[in-house]
């Protein structure tokens, strides 16, 4: 029986999550794995926005910041459980994406990129300047989720690193499943048609503005959940989570892995999360070597690492 691409992708992802701990030489790598999954969730949202719908955003870290600070502030000021704060952050991000997306998604090309960049910078400035509420550049503590203690009471004794590895692993599988379902749905087909040609999509009855907005809102929710999980995992957060460089990292991960591939999102997140740690041997030249590696990938593997590797394995390299 032949597997569908959706089933094959999910099986590969589940296998990676389940089997990777076998190769971990120490507990530290559970922490690294959890960070990869957190990044992969945000990048999956970029895949939906850019890979499916063909739109660019350079300010998605702003939504990650909203999700992160929702988990820090809502339990303190609103008395919400951190899990409910995560949902609140996702809801606020979706609403803000809807309100902001309606005007800026009328723009195209680098105009759209600059507009989204301005939004991300605005969120970062608010988080930095509202010291009494957010703690400013020094950051703020995030309450404990409490789920690990509950599992320990039930007899499932997990370290902090192990708990967040499995928790974020389940989250990234769920996020990938939702993205793959969207890809095969009528909405996903409409988004891909929009990516190919807005004019052609409009002539066959696709509501272009509505499809763009839907992709923007969904990708914002992914970024918000990613920020919330990062904050809950670290138990501390700073405005850097909403910074410009974080937005660039998201887009770079998507492009490195293959911007149209959900599995590529995980692959790109893994590469860009692990590569700086591997390159520490170059000391002060680490950033230079990292930039050189990324340039070479973009020059020789423009479709991304994963699609290019798969094409070579299948013998279809052009």
N, C-alpha and C positions, 0 to 999 in steps of 0.2 A: 504494500500500500504506500503510495507516494504522499509525502508530507507536503502540506501547503507552506508557502513562505512564512506565513504568520505562525503556524505551529512550530516550524523548524526554528524560527528566531526565538520563540519563547522557551523551547527545549534547550537550546544552546545557552540562553541566559540563566535558566534554572540550574543547568549543569555547572556553569561558571560560579554561581553563588554557592552551591552546595559543595563543590569539590575543591574550590580554591583554598579553604582552610587547611586541607591536607598538606599543602606546600608551604604553609606559614612556619618559619623557623622560630618565631616568638610571638607573644601576645600583641606586640606593637603593630603587627601587620593587620590585625583585626581593625585597628583604628584607621590605618591607611585604606583598607578595603571599604570601610564605612564612608570615608571621605570621597572615595571614587564614586560610590553609589549616590551620595548626595549631589555631587557635581553632575552625574549622569541624568538625574531627574531634571535638573535645570536645562541641560543640553537637549533632552528629549523635547522639551517645550520649544527650544530653538529649531529643532528639526521640523516640528509642526508648523511653525511660523515661516521659516525660511525654506526648508526642504519641500514642504507640501505646498504652501501658499505663495512662495517666492517673495516674501516681504523681509525687510532687514530691520533689526532693532539693535541699537548700541546703548540702550539704557535699561536692559532687563534686570540688571543688578538692583535697580530701584525697587522692583517687586520683591526680590529676595530680601532686601532690607526691611520692607513692610512686614513680610512674614516673620523675619527674625525678631524684630522689635515688638510684634504682636505677642509673641511667646514670652518676651521679657516684661512687658508692661501690663497686658490684660490680666494676668493672675494677681498682680499687685494692686492695680487700680480698679479693676472690675470684679475681682474675686473669682475669675474663671479658672477652671482646670487647664493646665498647659495644652492638653489635647484639644479642648474647645477653643483655646487661643489660636492654635494652628488653623482651625477651621475659620475662625474670625479673620485671621490674616489673609487666608485664601479668598474669603468673601470680599474683604476690603480691596484686595488687589484686583479681583475680577471687576468690581464696580468702578474702580479708578481706571482700569484698562478700557472699560466700556466708554467712560466719559472722555478720557484723553484720546482714545483711538479713533473716535468718530471724526474729529477734525484732522488729526495728523496723518491718518491712513489715506487721505485724499492726495497726499504728496507721493512722489515717486523717486526712486534712485537715491542719490546722496542727500537730497532734501529730506527724505524720510529718515535717513540715518542721523542727520543732524538734529532733527526734531526729537527723535527718541533719545538721543544723547543728552539733549537739554533737559528732558524729563528726568533721566537718571541722575544728572548733576543736581537738579533741584531737590530730589529726595535726599541725596547725600548731604547737601548743605543744611537741610532741615534737621537731619539726625545729628550733624556736627554742632549746630548752633543752639539747639534747644537743650542746653545743659541740664536744667532743672528736671526735665522729663526723661531725657535719653542718656544722661551722663556725659554727653559731648564726645570728644575724641577719645576720652579714657574708657568709654564703653560702660556696660552695665551687666550685672549678674542676671542669669536666667534660672527660674525655678526648676527643680528636678521634675521630670515627667512622672516618676513614681511607679512605672510599670515593671521595672527590673526588680524592685523590692517585692512587688506582688508576686512575680514569678519565683523569686527566691523563697517566699513563704509557701509556695505550692510545691517546693522541692526541686525546682529547676534552677540550679546554682550557676549563674553566668557572671563573668567579670563584666566590667563596664564596656570594655572593647568588644567582647563577644556579643553582648546584648545589642549594641548599636550596629554591629556588622549585620546581624540577622534581621534586625528591625528595618534598617535601611535597604537591605537586600530584598526583603518582601515588598517594600515601598517601590523600589525601582522595577521589580517584576510587574507589579500592579500598574505602574505608570506606563511601562512598555506595552502591556496588554491593552490598555485604553487607547494608546497612540496607534497601535496596529489595527484595532477595531475601527478607529476613525479613518485610517488609510483605506480600508476596504468598504467603507460606507458611502452612500450617495454624497454626503458632505465632503468626504475625503476625495472622491472623484471630482467634485466641483472645485475643490482647492487645487488639485493638480492641473485641472483645465485652466484655472486662473493663472497658475504658475507658467504654463505654456504660452498663453496669450490672453490678456485681459479683453481685447477686442473680440477674439473668437469666442471666449467664454460668455461675453455679454450677448453675442448674436444667437447663442443657443439657449438663452433664457436664464443664465446664472446671474444672481444678484451679486455683483462683484463687491460692492461696498460692504454688504452684510457678511459675505464669506471672509473678507479680510478682517473684519471686526471680530468674528467668531474665532478665527485663528489667533488673533492678538490676545483675546481674553483667555483662551485656553492655555496659551503659552505663559501668560502672566501667572496663572494659578500654579503651573508647574514650578515656575521660579520662586513663587511665594512659599510653596511647600518645601522646596529645597532649602530656602533660607531658614525656615522654622526648624527643620531637622538639624541643620548646622548649629543653630543657637542652642537647641535642647541637648545636643550631643556635647558641645563644648561647655555648657552651663555659663557661658559668658559671650558677649557679642560687642563688637565695635562698629562704627559707621563704615569701616572698610568693606563690609559685606555689600554695601550699596554703592561702592566706588566705581569709577570709570574702568579701572583695570579688571575688576571682577566681570563687568559686562564684556570686555574684550576677551577675557579668558573663556567665557561661555561660547562666544561666537567661534573662537579659535578651536576649541574642543570639537564643536560641531563640524567645522570645515576639515580638521585633521582626520576625524573618524569617517567622514562621508556625510554631507549635510542632508541627504535624503534618506538616510538609513537609521532606524531606531537602534539596531545593534551597533551601528557605527558611532552613535552617541555615547554608548558605554565604552566602546573601544577608544574613542577620542578622549573621553574623560580619564580613562585609565592611563593613557600615554602622557597627557599633560599634567596629571597629578604625580605620576611616578618619575617622569623624566627629570624634573628639577632636583629630586633627591639623588638620582643616579649621577647627575652632573656636578654634585658638590665637590667631587674630586678635583674639579678645575678651579676651585676657590673663587678668586675675584673675577675670573673669566666665565663663570657659570652662565650669566645672562647672555653673554656674547655667543657662546656655543649653543644655547637653547634657541636663540634667534636664528642662527645659521641652520640648525636642524630643521626648524619650521620652514625657512625659505626653501631649502632643498626639497622638502616634501611637497610644497606648493608648486614648485617648478616641475618636478619629475612625476609627481602623483597628484595632479590637479583635482581629481575626483575624490580624493581622500584616501587614507591608508587602507581601510577595510575593503571598499569596493575594488581598489586596484589590486590588492592581494588576492581577493576572490577571483578576479578576472584572470590573473596569472595562473592560479591553481586550476582553473577550468580550461586553460589554454586558449583564451579569447583575447589575449593581449594584442592590441592593434599596432 
